[in-house]
Amino acid sequence: MSESEQMYLITIARLCEEIGDCTAPLSRLAEKLGVLPVSVNQMVKKLEEAGLVEYVPYHGVSLTATGQQIAQRVLRCRRMWQVFLVERLGYSVEEADTLSCRLEHVVPDETVERLASFLGNPFAAPDGRPIPSTEQKKLQPMGFFLPAIQVGQRVVVKEIRSETSARNFLAGEGILAGTELELLAVAEGGAILVRSAPGKMVNLSTELAATIWVIPLAKQQV
């Protein structure tokens, strides 16, 4: 598989994470890749013939089981390198994303698993997006950690993966499983300001926000 074909698969997967739907519109795919719609149509047709995607006219493209496995493997590599570059080498999240995009296509799976062990098997990238596990049978587009959402995006809290004291603090601020949140602002250091469904505004540190697993509201445009 070519690097270009891999990029299409993981871009479809990342779009599905963003929009909370397993089908990605071709217009959004072209925008993300920075290519013309005609190029997207040609590649999608090629990937469909290879059994890696399914295309529904006027709706979008989704990954097949085989396409999901490939995208999951590449995303695991990318996000593991992001953790290493940010936490161990001091790169910014943006710089790490650029560098890991180059590494994801050339590093063998064995090296990725050694890196995962070295890092303590992290479950999220620095931007809050989940790192696919080796046990997953398919990608899970419906969910990511709170720092991964965009300003103005509304989500629902699915799970809080923190210690009891942190969960109690969040509960006191009205943030529980099932709470609807909207991201209002992101500070330079990564702290975020959210508004809960009742209208209460809460400041959260980067570390605390990274323990809150959320799902986007259905069919939300972000």
C-alpha positions in Angstrom: 0.0 0.0 0.0 1.3 3.4 -0.9 1.8 6.3 1.5 -0.9 8.2 -0.3 -3.4 5.4 0.1 -2.6 5.1 3.8 -3.2 8.9 4.2 -6.6 8.6 2.8 -7.6 5.8 5.2 -6.3 7.5 8.3 -7.9 10.8 7.2 -11.2 9.1 6.8 -10.8 7.6 10.3 -9.8 11.0 11.8 -12.8 12.7 10.2 -15.1 10.1 11.7 -13.7 10.9 15.1 -14.3 14.6 14.6 -17.9 14.4 13.3 -19.1 11.4 15.3 -20.2 9.5 12.3 -18.6 6.4 10.6 -19.2 8.0 7.2 -17.0 10.9 6.1 -18.3 13.4 3.4 -16.1 13.6 0.3 -16.0 17.4 0.5 -14.6 17.3 4.0 -12.1 14.6 3.0 -10.8 16.8 0.1 -10.6 19.8 2.4 -8.5 17.8 5.0 -6.1 16.4 2.4 -5.9 19.7 0.5 -6.7 18.1 -2.9 -9.3 18.6 -5.6 -12.6 16.7 -5.3 -11.9 14.9 -8.5 -8.7 13.5 -7.0 -10.7 12.3 -4.0 -13.2 10.6 -6.2 -10.5 8.8 -8.1 -8.7 7.5 -5.0 -12.0 6.5 -3.3 -12.9 4.4 -6.3 -9.5 2.8 -6.2 -9.7 2.0 -2.5 -13.3 0.7 -3.0 -12.1 -1.7 -5.6 -9.4 -2.9 -3.2 -12.0 -3.6 -0.6 -10.8 -0.9 1.8 -13.7 1.6 1.8 -17.4 1.7 1.0 -18.8 4.7 -0.9 -22.5 5.8 -0.8 -23.3 8.5 -3.4 -24.4 11.8 -1.8 -23.6 10.5 1.6 -19.9 9.8 2.0 -17.2 7.1 2.4 -16.6 4.7 5.3 -13.9 2.2 6.1 -14.4 -1.6 5.6 -13.1 -4.0 8.3 -9.8 -4.3 6.4 -9.5 -0.5 5.9 -10.2 0.0 9.6 -7.4 -2.4 10.6 -4.9 -0.6 8.4 -6.0 2.9 9.7 -5.9 1.7 13.3 -2.4 0.4 12.9 -1.1 3.6 11.3 -2.9 5.8 13.8 -1.5 3.8 16.7 2.0 4.5 15.3 1.3 8.2 14.7 -0.1 8.9 18.1 2.5 6.8 20.0 5.2 9.0 18.3 3.3 12.1 19.2 3.5 11.1 22.9 7.2 10.5 22.6 8.0 13.7 20.8 5.9 15.9 23.1 6.6 14.2 26.5 10.2 13.1 26.0 11.7 15.5 23.4 9.7 18.7 24.2 8.1 19.3 20.8 4.9 21.2 20.6 1.7 19.3 19.7 1.7 20.8 16.3 5.3 20.0 15.6 4.8 16.4 16.9 1.9 15.9 14.5 4.0 17.0 11.5 6.9 14.7 12.4 4.8 11.7 13.4 3.0 12.0 10.1 6.3 11.2 8.4 7.2 8.4 10.8 3.9 6.6 10.7 4.6 5.2 7.2 8.1 3.8 7.7 8.3 2.5 11.2 7.5 -1.3 11.6 4.9 -2.5 14.0 7.5 -4.2 16.3 9.2 -0.8 16.8 5.8 0.8 17.7 5.1 -1.8 20.3 8.6 -1.3 21.8 7.9 2.4 21.9 4.5 1.8 23.6 6.2 -0.3 26.3 8.8 2.4 26.8 6.2 5.0 27.2 4.1 3.0 29.6 1.4 2.1 27.1 -0.4 5.5 26.9 -4.0 5.5 25.9 -4.2 9.0 24.5 -2.2 11.3 22.3 -1.2 14.7 23.6 -4.2 16.3 21.8 -6.5 14.0 23.7 -7.4 11.6 20.8 -7.4 7.9 21.7 -4.5 5.7 20.7 -6.0 2.5 19.2 -5.1 -0.6 21.1 -3.7 -3.8 19.6 -6.8 -5.6 20.8 -9.4 -3.4 19.2 -11.3 -5.0 16.4 -12.4 -1.7 14.9 -11.8 2.0 15.2 -14.0 3.8 17.7 -14.9 7.1 16.1 -17.5 8.0 18.7 -15.3 9.3 21.4 -12.1 11.1 22.4 -10.7 13.0 25.4 -11.9 16.6 26.1 -8.7 18.4 25.0 -9.3 17.1 21.4 -12.5 19.1 20.8 -12.7 22.4 19.1 -13.9 25.8 20.4 -17.6 26.0 19.9 -18.0 22.2 19.8 -20.6 20.6 22.0 -20.1 17.1 23.4 -21.6 14.7 26.0 -19.4 13.3 28.8 -19.3 9.5 28.5 -16.8 8.6 31.2 -14.4 10.2 33.6 -11.1 8.3 33.9 -9.5 9.9 37.0 -9.0 9.3 40.7 -11.9 9.7 43.2 -10.8 13.2 44.4 -10.8 14.5 40.8 -14.1 12.9 40.0 -15.6 14.4 43.2 -14.3 17.9 42.1 -15.8 17.5 38.7 -19.1 16.3 40.2 -19.2 19.4 42.3 -18.8 21.5 39.2 -21.7 19.6 37.6 -19.6 17.5 35.2 -20.7 13.9 35.3 -21.4 11.1 32.8 -24.2 12.4 30.6 -23.4 16.1 31.1 -23.4 18.2 27.9 -20.4 20.5 27.6 -19.4 23.2 25.2 -15.8 24.3 24.8 -15.6 28.1 25.1 -11.9 28.9 25.1 -8.4 27.4 25.3 -5.6 29.2 27.1 -2.1 29.4 25.8 -0.9 26.7 28.4 -3.7 24.3 27.4 -6.2 24.9 30.1 -9.8 25.1 28.9 -13.0 26.8 29.7 -16.2 24.8 29.2 -19.9 25.5 29.8 -22.1 22.8 31.1 -25.7 22.2 30.0 -27.2 24.2 33.0 -25.0 27.2 31.9 -22.2 26.9 34.5 -18.7 27.8 33.3 -15.8 25.7 34.5 -12.1 26.1 34.1 -10.2 22.8 33.7 -6.5 22.1 33.7 -5.0 20.2 30.7 -4.3 17.2 32.9 -7.9 17.1 34.3 -9.5 17.7 30.9 -7.5 14.8 29.5 -9.3 12.4 31.9 -12.8 13.3 30.5 -13.9 11.0 27.7 -16.6 12.6 25.6 -18.7 11.9 22.5 -19.8 14.5 20.0 -23.5 15.4 19.6 -24.9 13.4 16.7 -24.4 14.9 13.2 -22.8 18.0 14.6 -20.9 20.2 12.2 -17.5 21.2 13.6 
